[in-house]
Amino acid sequence: MSIERIFTKPPSAQGQQEHEQVLVIAGAGIEGDRYYARHDEPGQNITLVEAEEIEAFLLAHERPYDLSITHRNLVTRGVRLNDLVGREFQVGDVRLRGVELCEPCAGLGGMLASPALSVAAAVKHFVHRAGLRADVLSSGTIARGAKVG
């Protein structure tokens, strides 16, 4: 039960950036991420997704291995994120609160669609499996390999 990969997308960047570790600020999220200090939606501080769900999608649709495809910040392994909705939990030394499932939208569907896979089918695949939105309750550093619990 750990963090396998860490991604951010700076406000001015086109693509995502991968990190070995990131600074996380209570009530604001990951420093430098496009959603840092924004409060437009609940749980906007940080997003998590299960590596196993991404891998299932990639295998089912014969896609190259890429754990960044959902554009979530933290990719976990061995953690059932749906069970963390409404609960406080730790990622390394940082405390988070699971706010709600990060359900797929047409934007994600559009990024994942292909000639063989419609936007609707991509969205349907990730319903209840696209991750978790969370609030950051304490500041600290989250590093690759950090334990989740």
Residue, then its C-alpha position, 0 to 999 in steps of 0.5 A: m500500500s504505497i505511492e507508485r508515481i507522482f504527477t503534477k501539471p503546472p498551470s502553464a505547462q502542456g503536459q504532466q510532470e513526474h516527480e520523485q517527491v512533492l511539497v504538499i500544503a494543508g488546505a492548498g494541495i501540491e505546490g506548483d500544480r494547476y489546482y494549487a490553492r483553488h477551491d472550485e470543487p470539493g476535494q480539489n487539493i489532491t487526486l489519487v488513482e489506483a495503478e491496478e485500475i489504470e493497468a486493467f484499462l491499458l490491458a483491456h484496450e491494448r494500450p502502451y503502459d502509461l500510468s499518467i493517463t488519468h491525470r491524477n496526482l498520486v498513483t497508488r498500489g495496493v490501496r482500495l481508494n473507494d474505501l477512503v471516501g469520508r475518511e482521514f488517512q496518511v500518505g507518508d507523514v501527510r494527513l489527507r481526507g477522502v472527499e469523494l470519488c473522482e468520477p470520469c468526465a467527458g474530458l477524461g473520456g476524450m483523452l482516452a478515446s481512440p478509433a476503437l474506443s468511444v468517449a462514452a466507453a472510456v468514461k464507462h470503463f472508469v465509473h467508480r474506478a477513476g480515483l479519489r479527490a482529497d483534502v490536504l489536512s497537514s503540510g509535508t512532503i510526499a515521496r514515491g514509495a510513501k506508505v498509504g494507510 
